[in-house]
Amino acid sequence: MNLGLSPNDFWDMTFLNYLRLVIHQAKKEANEWERTRVTLSYILNTQVEKKHQKKPKDILPLWTDNLARLLKANKKVELPNKEDKESMLKQVGK
């Protein structure tokens, strides 16, 4: 994966910004593959009977499929408020 960074830009970045850039590039590449697999499913599904048609994720699984499923499952997770944080800190002895 080419990030398109010059050496000076790379060394001036924080580690967190580098990770953000890597994640951004990975998602961008996954979106390109998403378009490819949708096109493949269009081609396949116009040539076969209805019972043999497949969804794009069945033709070419991507890591973003699992990510979407995990985000959907954790949608109801709430962040702890200030009181919860204080009680957690007390439990660990800080």
C-alpha distances in whole Angstrom, upper triangle without the diagonal:
4,6,9,11,14,16,18,17,15,18,20,18,19,17,18,16,13,13,14,11,9,11,11,8,8,12,11,9,12,14,13,14,17,19,18,20,23,23,24,26,28,29,29,32,34,35,36,38,38,38,35,33,30,28,24,23,25,24,20,19,16,16,17,20,21,20,22,25,25,25,28,30,29,30,34,33,34,34,36,39,40,43,41,39,42,43,40,41,44,43,41,44,42
4,6,8,11,13,16,14,12,16,18,16,18,17,18,16,13,14,14,11,9,12,12,8,10,13,12,11,14,16,15,16,19,20,20,22,25,25,26,28,30,30,32,34,36,37,38,41,41,41,38,36,32,30,26,26,28,26,23,23,20,19,20,23,24,23,25,28,27,27,30,32,31,32,36,35,36,35,38,40,41,44,42,40,43,45,42,42,46,45,43,45,43
4,6,9,11,13,11,10,13,14,13,15,14,15,12,10,11,11,8,7,10,10,7,10,13,11,11,15,16,16,18,20,21,22,24,26,27,28,30,31,32,34,36,37,39,40,43,42,42,40,37,34,31,28,27,30,28,25,24,20,19,20,23,24,22,24,27,27,26,29,31,30,31,34,33,34,33,35,37,38,42,40,37,40,42,39,39,43,43,41,43,41
4,7,10,12,10,10,13,14,13,16,16,17,14,12,14,14,10,11,14,12,10,13,15,14,14,17,18,18,20,22,23,23,26,28,28,29,32,33,34,35,37,39,40,42,45,44,45,42,39,36,34,30,30,32,31,27,27,24,23,23,26,27,25,27,31,30,29,32,34,33,34,37,36,37,35,38,40,41,44,43,40,43,45,42,42,46,46,44,46,43
4,6,8,6,6,10,11,10,13,14,15,12,10,13,13,10,11,15,14,12,15,17,16,17,20,21,21,23,25,26,27,29,31,31,33,35,36,37,39,41,42,44,45,48,47,48,45,42,39,37,33,32,35,34,30,29,26,25,25,28,29,27,29,32,31,30,33,35,34,34,37,36,36,35,37,39,40,43,41,39,42,44,41,40,44,44,42,44,41
4,5,5,6,9,10,11,14,16,17,15,13,16,17,13,15,18,17,16,19,21,20,20,24,25,24,26,29,29,30,33,34,35,36,39,40,40,42,44,46,47,49,51,51,51,49,46,43,40,37,36,39,37,34,33,30,28,28,32,33,30,32,36,35,34,37,39,37,38,41,39,40,38,40,41,42,45,44,41,44,46,43,42,46,46,44,45,43
4,5,5,6,9,10,13,14,17,15,13,16,17,15,16,19,19,18,20,23,22,22,26,27,27,29,31,32,32,35,37,37,38,41,42,43,44,47,48,49,51,54,53,53,51,48,45,42,39,38,40,39,35,34,31,29,30,34,34,31,34,37,35,35,38,40,38,39,42,40,40,38,40,41,42,45,43,40,43,45,42,41,45,45,42,44,41
4,5,5,6,9,12,14,17,14,13,17,18,15,17,20,20,19,22,24,24,24,28,29,29,31,33,34,35,37,39,39,41,43,44,45,47,49,50,52,53,56,55,56,53,50,47,44,41,40,42,41,38,37,33,31,31,35,35,33,35,38,37,35,39,41,39,39,42,40,40,37,39,40,40,44,43,40,42,44,42,40,44,45,42,43,41
4,6,5,6,10,12,14,11,10,14,14,12,14,17,16,16,19,21,20,22,25,26,26,28,30,31,32,34,36,37,38,40,42,43,44,46,48,49,51,53,52,53,50,47,44,41,38,37,40,39,35,34,30,29,28,32,32,30,32,35,33,32,35,37,35,36,38,36,36,34,36,37,38,41,40,37,39,42,39,38,42,43,40,42,39
4,5,5,9,10,12,10,8,11,13,11,12,15,15,15,17,20,20,20,23,25,25,27,29,30,31,33,35,36,37,39,41,42,43,45,47,48,49,52,51,51,49,46,43,40,36,35,38,37,33,32,28,26,26,30,30,28,30,33,31,30,34,35,34,34,37,35,35,33,35,36,37,40,38,35,38,40,37,36,40,40,38,39,37
4,6,8,10,13,11,10,13,15,14,15,18,19,18,21,23,23,24,27,28,29,30,32,34,35,37,38,40,41,43,44,45,47,48,50,52,53,55,54,54,52,49,46,43,40,38,41,40,37,35,31,29,29,33,33,30,33,35,33,33,36,37,35,36,39,36,36,34,35,36,36,40,38,35,37,40,37,36,39,40,37,38,36
4,7,10,12,10,10,14,14,13,15,18,18,19,21,23,23,25,27,28,29,31,33,34,35,37,39,40,41,43,45,46,47,49,51,52,54,56,55,55,53,50,47,44,40,39,42,41,38,36,32,30,30,33,33,30,32,35,33,32,36,37,35,35,38,35,35,32,34,35,34,38,37,34,36,38,36,35,38,39,36,38,35
4,6,8,6,6,10,11,10,12,15,15,16,18,20,20,22,24,25,26,28,30,31,33,34,36,37,39,40,42,43,45,46,48,50,51,53,52,52,50,47,43,40,37,35,39,38,35,33,29,27,26,30,29,26,29,32,30,28,32,33,31,31,34,31,31,29,30,32,32,35,34,31,33,36,33,32,36,36,34,35,32
4,5,5,6,9,10,11,13,14,15,17,19,20,21,23,25,26,27,29,30,32,34,35,36,38,39,41,43,44,45,46,49,50,51,53,52,52,50,47,43,40,37,35,38,38,35,33,29,26,26,29,28,25,28,30,28,27,30,31,29,29,31,29,29,26,27,29,28,32,30,27,30,32,29,28,32,33,30,31,29
4,5,5,6,9,10,11,12,14,15,17,18,20,21,23,24,26,27,28,31,32,33,35,37,38,39,41,42,43,44,47,48,49,51,49,49,47,45,41,38,35,33,36,36,32,30,26,23,23,27,25,23,25,28,25,24,28,29,26,28,30,27,27,25,26,28,28,31,29,26,29,31,28,27,31,31,28,30,28
4,5,5,6,9,10,11,12,14,15,17,18,20,21,23,25,26,27,29,31,31,33,35,36,37,39,41,42,43,45,47,47,49,47,47,45,43,39,36,33,31,34,34,31,28,25,22,21,24,23,20,23,25,22,21,25,26,23,24,26,24,24,21,23,25,25,28,27,24,26,29,26,25,29,29,27,29,26
4,5,5,6,9,10,10,12,14,15,16,18,20,21,23,25,25,27,29,30,32,33,35,36,38,40,41,42,44,46,46,48,47,47,45,42,39,35,32,31,34,34,30,28,24,22,21,25,24,21,23,26,24,22,26,27,25,25,28,26,25,23,25,27,27,31,29,27,29,32,29,28,32,33,30,32,30
4,5,5,6,9,10,11,12,14,15,17,18,20,21,23,24,26,27,29,30,32,33,35,37,38,39,40,43,44,45,47,46,46,44,41,37,34,31,29,32,32,29,27,23,20,20,24,23,20,23,26,24,23,26,28,26,27,29,27,27,25,28,29,30,33,32,29,32,34,31,30,34,34,32,34,32
4,5,5,6,8,10,11,12,14,15,16,18,20,21,22,25,26,27,28,31,31,33,35,36,37,38,41,42,43,45,43,43,41,38,35,32,29,27,30,30,26,24,20,17,17,21,20,17,20,22,20,19,23,24,22,23,26,24,24,23,25,27,28,31,29,27,30,31,28,28,32,32,30,32,30
4,5,5,6,9,10,11,12,14,15,16,19,20,21,23,25,26,27,29,30,31,33,35,36,37,39,41,42,43,42,42,40,37,34,30,27,26,29,29,26,23,20,17,16,20,19,16,18,21,19,18,21,23,21,22,24,23,23,22,24,26,27,30,29,26,30,31,29,29,33,33,31,33,31
4,5,5,6,9,10,10,12,14,15,17,19,20,22,23,24,26,28,29,30,32,34,35,36,38,40,41,43,41,42,40,37,33,30,27,26,29,28,25,23,20,17,17,20,21,18,20,23,22,20,24,26,24,24,27,26,27,25,28,30,31,34,32,30,33,35,32,32,36,36,34,37,34
4,5,5,6,9,10,11,12,14,16,17,18,20,21,23,24,26,27,29,31,32,33,34,37,38,39,41,40,40,37,35,31,28,25,23,26,26,22,21,17,15,15,18,18,16,18,21,20,19,23,24,23,24,27,26,27,26,28,31,32,35,33,31,34,35,32,33,36,36,34,36,35
4,5,5,6,9,10,10,12,14,15,16,19,20,21,22,25,25,26,29,30,31,32,35,36,37,39,37,37,35,32,29,26,23,21,24,24,20,18,15,12,11,15,15,12,15,18,16,16,19,21,20,20,24,22,24,23,26,28,30,33,30,29,32,33,31,31,35,34,32,35,34
4,5,5,6,9,10,11,13,14,15,17,19,20,21,23,25,26,27,29,30,31,33,35,36,38,37,37,35,32,29,26,22,21,24,24,21,19,16,14,12,16,17,14,15,19,18,17,20,22,21,21,25,24,25,24,27,29,31,34,32,30,34,36,33,33,37,37,35,38,36
4,5,5,6,9,10,11,13,14,16,17,19,20,22,23,25,26,28,29,30,32,34,35,37,36,37,34,31,28,25,22,21,24,23,19,18,15,14,13,17,18,15,17,20,20,19,22,25,24,24,28,27,28,28,31,33,35,38,36,34,37,39,36,36,40,40,38,41,39
4,5,5,6,9,10,11,12,15,15,16,18,20,21,22,25,26,27,28,30,32,33,35,34,34,31,29,25,22,19,18,21,20,16,15,11,10,10,13,14,12,14,18,17,17,20,22,22,22,26,25,27,27,30,32,34,37,35,33,37,38,35,36,39,38,37,40,38
4,5,5,6,9,10,10,13,14,15,16,18,20,21,23,24,25,26,29,30,31,33,32,32,30,27,23,20,17,16,19,19,16,14,11,10,8,12,13,11,12,15,16,15,17,20,20,20,24,23,25,25,28,31,33,36,34,32,36,37,34,35,39,38,37,40,38
4,5,5,7,9,10,11,13,15,16,17,19,20,22,23,25,26,28,30,31,33,32,33,30,27,24,21,18,17,21,20,17,16,13,12,11,14,16,14,15,19,19,18,20,23,23,23,27,27,28,28,32,34,36,39,37,35,39,40,38,39,42,42,40,43,42
4,5,5,6,9,10,11,13,14,16,17,19,20,22,23,24,26,28,29,31,31,31,29,26,23,20,16,16,19,17,14,14,11,11,11,14,16,15,16,19,20,19,22,24,24,25,28,28,30,30,34,36,38,41,39,37,41,42,39,40,44,43,42,44,43
4,5,5,6,9,10,10,12,14,15,16,18,20,21,22,24,26,27,29,28,28,26,23,19,17,13,12,15,15,11,10,7,8,7,10,12,11,12,15,17,16,18,21,22,22,26,26,28,29,32,35,37,40,37,36,40,41,38,39,43,42,40,43,42
4,5,5,6,9,10,11,13,14,15,17,19,20,21,23,25,26,28,27,28,25,22,19,16,13,13,16,15,13,12,10,11,9,11,14,13,13,16,18,17,19,22,22,22,26,26,28,29,33,35,38,40,38,37,41,42,39,41,44,43,42,45,44
4,5,5,7,9,10,11,13,15,16,17,19,20,22,24,25,27,27,28,25,22,19,17,13,14,17,15,12,13,11,13,12,14,17,16,16,19,21,21,22,25,26,26,30,30,32,33,36,39,41,44,42,41,44,45,43,44,47,46,45,48,47
4,5,5,6,9,10,10,12,14,15,16,18,20,21,23,25,24,25,22,19,16,14,10,11,13,12,9,10,8,11,10,12,15,15,15,18,20,20,21,24,25,25,29,30,32,33,37,39,42,44,42,41,45,45,42,44,47,46,45,48,47
4,5,5,6,9,10,11,12,14,15,16,18,20,21,23,22,23,21,18,14,12,8,9,12,11,9,9,8,11,9,10,14,14,13,16,18,18,19,22,23,23,27,28,30,31,35,38,40,43,40,40,43,44,41,43,46,45,44,48,47
4,6,5,6,9,10,11,13,14,15,17,19,20,23,22,23,21,18,15,13,9,11,14,12,11,12,12,14,13,14,17,17,16,19,22,21,22,25,26,26,30,31,33,34,38,40,43,46,43,43,46,47,45,46,50,49,48,51,50
4,5,5,6,9,10,11,12,14,16,17,19,21,21,22,20,17,14,13,9,11,13,10,9,12,11,15,14,15,18,19,18,21,23,23,24,27,28,28,32,33,36,37,40,43,46,48,46,45,49,49,47,48,52,50,49,53,52
4,5,5,6,9,10,10,12,14,15,16,19,18,19,16,13,11,9,5,8,9,7,6,9,10,13,13,12,16,17,17,18,21,22,22,24,26,27,30,31,34,36,39,42,45,47,44,44,48,48,45,47,51,49,48,52,51
4,5,5,6,9,10,10,12,15,16,18,17,18,16,13,10,8,5,9,11,9,9,11,12,15,14,13,17,18,17,19,22,22,22,24,26,26,30,31,34,36,39,42,45,47,45,44,48,49,46,48,51,50,49,53,52
4,5,5,6,9,10,11,13,15,17,17,19,17,13,12,11,8,12,13,11,11,14,15,18,17,17,21,22,20,22,25,25,25,28,30,30,33,35,38,39,43,45,48,51,48,48,52,52,50,51,55,53,53,56,55
4,5,5,6,8,10,11,13,15,16,17,14,11,10,10,7,11,11,8,9,12,14,18,18,17,20,22,21,22,25,26,26,28,31,31,34,36,39,40,44,46,50,52,49,49,52,53,50,52,55,54,53,56,56
4,5,5,6,8,10,11,13,12,14,11,8,7,6,5,9,9,7,9,12,14,18,17,16,19,21,20,21,24,25,24,26,29,29,32,34,37,39,43,45,49,50,48,48,52,52,49,51,54,53,52,56,55
4,6,5,6,9,10,13,12,15,13,9,9,9,9,12,13,11,13,16,17,21,20,19,22,24,22,23,27,27,26,29,31,31,34,36,39,41,45,47,50,52,50,50,54,54,52,54,57,55,55,58,58
4,6,6,7,9,12,13,15,13,10,11,12,11,14,14,11,14,17,19,23,22,21,24,26,25,26,29,30,29,32,34,34,38,39,42,44,48,50,54,56,53,53,57,57,54,56,60,58,57,61,60
4,6,5,6,10,11,12,9,7,8,10,10,13,12,9,12,16,18,22,22,20,23,26,24,25,28,29,29,31,34,34,37,39,42,44,47,50,53,55,52,52,56,56,54,56,59,57,56,60,60
4,5,6,8,8,10,8,5,7,9,10,13,12,11,14,17,19,23,22,20,24,26,24,24,28,29,28,30,33,33,36,38,41,43,47,49,53,54,52,52,56,56,53,56,59,57,56,60,60
4,6,8,9,12,10,8,11,12,13,17,16,14,17,20,23,26,26,24,27,29,27,28,31,32,31,33,36,36,39,41,44,46,50,52,56,57,55,55,59,59,56,59,62,60,60,63,63
4,7,9,12,10,9,11,14,15,18,16,14,18,21,24,27,27,25,28,31,29,30,33,34,33,35,38,38,41,43,46,48,52,55,58,60,57,57,61,61,58,61,64,62,61,65,65
4,7,8,6,6,10,13,14,17,15,14,17,20,23,27,27,25,27,30,28,28,32,33,32,34,37,37,40,42,45,48,51,54,57,59,56,56,60,60,57,60,62,60,60,64,64
4,6,5,7,10,13,16,18,16,16,20,22,25,28,28,26,28,31,29,29,32,34,32,33,37,37,39,42,45,48,51,54,57,59,56,56,60,60,57,60,63,61,60,64,64
4,5,5,9,11,15,17,15,15,19,21,24,27,26,24,26,29,27,26,30,31,29,30,34,34,36,39,42,45,48,51,54,56,53,54,57,57,54,57,60,58,58,62,62
4,6,9,12,15,16,14,15,19,20,23,26,26,23,25,28,26,25,29,30,28,29,33,33,36,38,41,44,47,50,54,55,52,53,56,56,53,56,59,56,56,60,61
4,6,10,13,14,12,12,16,18,21,24,24,21,24,27,25,25,28,30,28,29,33,33,36,38,41,44,47,50,54,55,52,52,56,55,53,56,58,56,56,60,60
4,7,10,12,10,10,14,16,19,22,22,19,22,24,23,22,26,27,26,27,31,31,33,36,39,41,45,48,51,53,50,50,54,53,51,54,56,54,54,58,58
4,6,8,6,7,10,12,15,18,18,15,18,21,19,19,22,24,23,24,27,28,31,33,36,38,42,45,48,49,46,47,51,50,48,50,53,51,51,54,54
4,6,5,7,9,10,13,16,15,12,15,17,16,16,19,20,19,21,24,24,27,29,33,35,38,41,45,46,43,44,47,47,45,47,50,48,48,51,51
4,5,5,6,8,10,13,12,11,14,16,14,15,19,20,19,21,24,24,27,29,32,34,37,40,44,45,43,43,46,46,44,46,49,47,47,50,50
4,5,5,5,7,10,10,7,10,13,12,12,15,17,16,18,21,22,25,26,30,31,35,38,41,43,40,40,43,43,41,43,46,44,43,47,47
4,6,6,10,13,13,10,13,16,15,15,18,20,19,20,23,24,27,29,32,34,37,41,44,45,42,42,46,46,43,45,48,46,45,49,49
4,7,10,13,14,12,15,18,17,17,20,22,22,23,26,27,30,32,35,37,40,43,46,48,45,45,48,48,45,47,50,48,48,51,51
4,6,10,11,10,13,15,15,16,19,20,21,22,25,26,29,30,33,35,38,41,44,46,43,42,46,46,43,45,48,46,45,49,48
4,7,8,7,9,12,12,13,15,17,18,19,21,22,26,27,30,31,34,38,40,42,39,39,42,42,39,41,44,42,41,45,45
4,5,6,8,9,10,12,14,15,16,18,20,21,24,25,28,29,32,35,38,40,37,36,40,40,37,39,42,40,39,43,42
4,5,6,7,9,10,11,13,15,16,17,19,22,22,25,26,29,32,35,37,34,33,36,37,34,35,38,37,36,39,39
4,5,5,6,9,10,10,12,14,15,16,20,20,23,24,27,30,33,35,32,31,35,36,33,35,38,36,35,39,38
4,5,5,6,9,10,11,13,14,15,19,20,23,24,28,31,34,36,33,32,36,36,33,36,39,37,36,40,39
4,5,5,6,9,10,11,12,14,17,18,21,22,25,29,32,33,30,30,34,33,30,33,36,34,33,37,36
4,5,5,6,9,10,11,12,15,15,18,19,23,26,29,31,28,27,31,31,28,30,33,32,31,35,34
4,5,5,6,9,10,10,14,15,18,20,23,26,29,31,28,28,32,32,30,32,35,33,33,36,36
4,6,5,6,9,10,13,14,18,20,23,26,29,31,28,28,32,31,29,31,34,32,32,36,36
4,5,5,6,8,11,12,15,17,20,23,26,27,24,24,28,28,25,28,31,29,28,32,32
4,5,5,6,9,10,13,15,18,21,24,26,23,23,27,27,25,27,30,29,29,32,31
4,6,5,8,10,13,16,19,22,26,27,24,25,29,28,26,29,32,30,31,34,34
4,6,7,9,13,15,18,21,25,26,23,23,27,26,24,27,30,28,28,32,32
4,5,6,9,11,14,18,21,22,19,20,23,23,21,24,26,25,25,29,28
4,6,8,11,14,17,21,22,19,20,24,24,22,25,28,27,27,30,30
4,6,10,13,15,19,20,17,19,22,22,20,23,26,24,26,29,29
4,7,9,12,16,17,14,15,19,18,17,20,22,21,22,25,25
4,6,9,13,14,11,13,16,16,15,18,20,20,21,24,23
4,6,10,11,9,10,13,14,13,15,18,18,19,21,20
4,7,8,6,6,10,10,10,12,14,15,16,18,17
4,6,5,6,9,10,11,12,14,16,17,19,17
4,5,5,6,9,10,11,12,14,16,17,15
4,5,5,6,9,10,11,12,15,15,14
4,5,5,6,9,10,11,13,14,14
4,5,5,6,9,10,11,12,11
4,5,5,6,9,10,11,9
4,5,5,6,9,10,10
4,5,5,7,9,9
4,5,5,6,5
4,5,5,6
4,5,8
4,6
4
